[in-house]
Amino acid sequence: MSAQPKVIIFTTPTCSFCNAAKRYFREKNIRFKDIDVTRDQAAARDMMKRTGQTGVPVILINNQPIVGFDKPKINRLLNIKD
């Protein structure tokens, strides 16, 4: 089995789509790093710089940004067959 791509998710505690994305990753046994942008201003600026977005979730899969919980794109980048 090949190494899992690096997955980072920028979230806020109150974001329902963030929680749905994290739940989905757990269901699929995908390891991810969760960054709360309400606590980490540098990460929030980084996310904004990468995507032009202030909304969450922003998911990075091998540094490729996905804005929102875009399951088809996530599945494609992680090679998940749904």
C-alpha positions in Angstrom: 0.0 0.0 0.0 1.3 3.4 -0.8 1.8 6.2 1.7 -1.2 8.3 2.5 -1.2 11.8 1.1 -0.6 14.5 3.6 -4.0 15.9 4.7 -4.4 19.1 6.6 -7.9 20.6 7.4 -8.4 24.2 8.5 -11.5 24.4 10.7 -13.4 26.4 13.4 -15.1 24.7 16.4 -18.6 25.8 15.2 -18.3 24.7 11.5 -20.7 21.9 10.7 -19.0 21.1 7.4 -15.7 20.9 9.1 -17.1 18.4 11.5 -18.6 16.4 8.7 -15.3 16.4 6.8 -13.4 15.2 9.9 -16.0 12.5 10.6 -15.6 11.4 6.9 -11.8 11.2 7.2 -12.2 9.1 10.4 -14.7 6.8 8.7 -12.2 6.3 5.8 -9.2 5.9 8.2 -7.5 8.9 6.7 -5.0 10.6 9.1 -5.3 14.3 9.1 -3.9 17.4 10.9 -6.7 19.6 12.2 -5.8 23.3 12.5 -8.3 25.6 14.3 -8.0 29.0 12.6 -9.8 30.7 15.5 -6.7 29.9 17.6 -4.0 30.1 15.0 -3.9 33.5 13.3 -0.8 32.5 11.2 -2.6 29.5 9.9 -5.6 31.6 9.1 -3.4 34.0 7.1 -1.7 31.0 5.3 -5.1 29.6 4.4 -6.3 32.9 3.1 -3.1 33.3 1.0 -3.4 29.9 -0.5 -7.1 30.0 -1.4 -8.3 33.6 -1.2 -10.9 32.3 1.1 -11.7 33.0 4.7 -14.4 30.3 4.9 -13.8 26.9 6.4 -13.2 24.1 5.9 -10.2 24.4 3.7 -8.6 21.0 3.1 -5.1 20.5 1.8 -4.3 17.2 0.2 -0.6 17.1 -0.7 -0.8 20.9 -0.7 -3.7 21.0 -3.2 -6.5 23.1 -1.6 -10.1 22.1 -1.6 -12.5 24.8 -0.4 -15.5 23.3 1.5 -16.4 19.7 2.1 -16.2 18.7 -1.6 -16.5 14.9 -1.2 -16.0 14.0 -5.0 -12.8 16.0 -5.1 -11.6 14.6 -1.8 -12.3 11.1 -3.0 -10.4 11.7 -6.2 -7.3 13.2 -4.6 -7.3 10.4 -1.9 -8.2 7.7 -4.4 -11.3 6.7 -2.3 -13.9 4.6 -4.1 -17.2 5.5 -2.6 
